[in-house]
Amino acid sequence: MNTLTLARPAARTALITGANNGIGLELTRRLLTEGWHVAALIRSSFAADDEVTACAIRDGRVRIYAAELTDFSQLAAALQKIQTNETAIDVLFNNAGGSLPELRFSPQGREMHYELQTVVPYIIYRELKDLLLRGSLKTVIGTSSNAFNYTKIFDADNLAQPQRFKQLTGAYADTKLAMSLWTQALAPREAKDGIFLRSADPGPNNTIRKGKKSGLPFPVNYLMRFFFAPPTQGAGRLHDAAFGSHKSDVGALIDKKGIVTLKFADQAERILENVDRIYQEEFRVLM
Ligand SMILES: NC(=O)c1ccc[n+]([C@@H]2O[C@H](COP(=O)([O-])OP(=O)(O)OC[C@H]3O[C@@H](n4cnc5c(N)ncnc54)[C@H](OP(=O)(O)O)[C@@H]3O)[C@@H](O)[C@H]2O)c1
């Protein structure tokens, strides 16, 4: 008698930047419980005493690629490893980010929030597009914010070298808006290849870490410590933006109420041109 062997469907893979802490870690844990594999693009380790991720690392369901994302040589090396080792990516979560306490510049000489939160997500998408095309869901979610709700002045050409610095509502907010804007501009073109790009606001989450200098103004730091939700909330919102009722939307910023109308949309193309120029002129040569 012939034995019928039923092939198990291959697990889906999510690539998550900043997968080892806060919202990214909760998203990683959730996807693992749902049977996913996670390619974690991270600069520091997962906590050794986190049994869920430690077990998944041991049996290959979490695969780690290390890089300080704002350093293009490290980013290029990590992306090359991902291109070699992964066979497909179903969903890309460009999640790494955060508010810094002072004005800093990347090794390439651009303001740090701009490099990490606007330029790098674009580079990662461009370099992993072929793997996304081999995946089943072909979805990209950038982690945005509502910190730009009160932004009154915005100049796409000033983001790399801002003259002044303000915690949270300055470069942090501007560069989240810039990422959501290039996503909106690029998405209709990429949808022709079957790829869905969106951004998502994870809402307020308490991701305060002992020993980490906060880039949050005192009142926000206080609110976060005592009143913000745990990061499972933000992970849930990123999960919804990828797989929920907006899963066929193209280019939108999604928050808990639905689609957000982006301000300064007239500058979306300009931001896209700027990040693409950096990608073509500075990054491609490293790959
Ligand atoms: N928490 C909120 O209320 C809130 C609200 C709106 C949006 N967000 C956004 O949500 C995302 C996740 O933030 P979170 O609150 O979960 O903060 P978090 O706990 O500090 O996690 C941030 C993650 O990004 C990584 N990261 C930061 N800079 C990096 C760099 N230069 N290179 C590589 N990795 C880097 C961190 O790595 P390390 O572990 O090495 O530090 C960490 O894994 C961020 O984009 C943030 O702006 C958060």
The ligand as an ORCA input file, in Angstrom:
! r2SCAN-3c Opt
* xyz 0 1
  N       6.531     53.643     21.645
  C       5.683     54.494     21.074
  O       4.807     55.086     21.746
  C       5.746     54.759     19.605
  C       4.776     55.592     19.021
  C       4.828     55.830     17.659
  C       5.822     55.244     16.893
  N       6.760     54.442     17.496
  C       7.777     53.824     16.635
  O       7.748     52.422     16.826
  C       9.016     51.863     16.453
  C       9.490     50.939     17.553
  O       9.775     51.745     18.692
  P       9.607     51.234     20.185
  O       8.729     52.195     20.884
  O       9.295     49.792     20.203
  O      11.080     51.537     20.736
  P      12.218     50.565     21.254
  O      11.684     49.656     22.269
  O      13.350     51.482     21.631
  O      12.612     49.723     19.961
  C      13.269     50.329     18.895
  C      13.950     49.253     18.069
  O      14.638     49.890     16.975
  C      16.011     49.527     17.040
  N      16.885     50.601     16.559
  C      16.870     51.890     16.921
  N      17.858     52.555     16.313
  C      18.512     51.649     15.541
  C      19.626     51.712     14.663
  N      20.276     52.863     14.464
  N      20.033     50.587     14.030
  C      19.389     49.414     14.247
  N      18.326     49.290     15.057
  C      17.894     50.395     15.698
  C      16.281     49.279     18.514
  O      17.478     48.551     18.652
  P      18.199     48.397     20.091
  O      17.425     47.331     20.790
  O      19.577     48.010     19.756
  O      18.097     49.734     20.770
  C      15.020     48.520     18.900
  O      15.088     47.182     18.476
  C       9.934     53.051     16.211
  O      10.007     53.309     14.832
  C       9.231     54.187     16.915
  O       9.563     55.440     16.388
  C       6.740     54.169     18.823
*
